[in-house]
Amino acid sequence: MHIDDDKLLRYVLEVCSSDAERQDISEHLSACAECRRRLEGVRRDVGVIAGVRPRPAPLAMPRRESRSGVLYRSLRIAAVFALGIVVGYGASSVVREEPVYISPAYVPPPASPDSIYGFAVADATEVPARYYEYVLGGEN
Amino acid sequence: MNPEWELFFRARQGNEKAWRELVEKYQTRLAALALLITGSAAATDDIVQETFLRAFEAGIKNTAGTVSGYLGTIAYRLALKEVKRLRRDVELEGRYLTDDSGNPLESILTRERDRLVVEAVGTLDDAHRETLVLRCYGGHSYDEVAKIMRIPVGTVKSRIFNAVATCRKLLRQKGVLK
């Protein structure tokens, strides 16, 4: 009586259910040429399944950064950042602030003649000379 | 330190010869892992490059495991992330995308047999596929796979057996296996 295929496969894969089973199979194989031949067939099959070989593609050697390299890189980044802050601050203090112009708006004169608005003006930024005279008591 | 890790650290320090050796030793397996998890030829090369990049940048404290397992774990996690991204974009679940436009499997697999294996593995559900790929391509023992996937070792073994049995059956039907 010969060993069945599943047992031979378990033997090749080293997944026998027990040491006793493995021992029985080994002993049988030592005495049975037919089962040894079938065992080689099973080994070949497993070899095919475990033997896929993709064609190799060129690989670039990874360059491992040394600890000093990491430190140097970190210091460089920190220096650039600090420089950016200094340059930004300096630039903001050198640039002259441009005056902000507010477009003149027409303010209609109120009914009361006692305020500046009682005087006709060309635009709201113009203070008429007559108002100065009024303030200074030049007019009644 | 074992020779595997010595090679890894020499490559990490910029030794070109060590880098070429490292790539020759692990690139193909990592590419297969990425391809089998994602089903995407387009994503595979990026995942492999990113794997080495992250492996070199990480601070490695424990060299008790294997370099193969270490790289395999990184590639696996990147591949899972890519699957989530692809599925979010296309709204497919549980299976490979069928439209990898511009990058068919033939662009990355020169052997017809390999293409059929990838298709067969693609018919498995996520749990079985990931377990199989971690074991066969990720360089992990059963115990390590159990730890990565947070499942019992018995479950890992059961899934591996069922996954391989299913793939064998499909590949026999396609004439790849006798």
Interface residues (C-beta under 8 A of the other chain):
Chain A: D6 L9 R10 L13 E14 V15 G41 R44 D45 V46 V48 I49 A50 G51 V52 R53 P54 R55 P56 A57 L59 A60 M61 P62 R63 R64
Chain B: A11 R12 Q13 G14 E16 W19 V23 Q27 T28 A31 A32 L35 L36 A41 T44 D45 V48 Q49 F52 L53 F56 E57 I108 L109 T110 R111 R113 D114 V117 V118 A120 V121 L132 C136 Y137 Y142 K157 S158 I160 F161 V164 A165 C167 R168 L171 V176 L177 K178
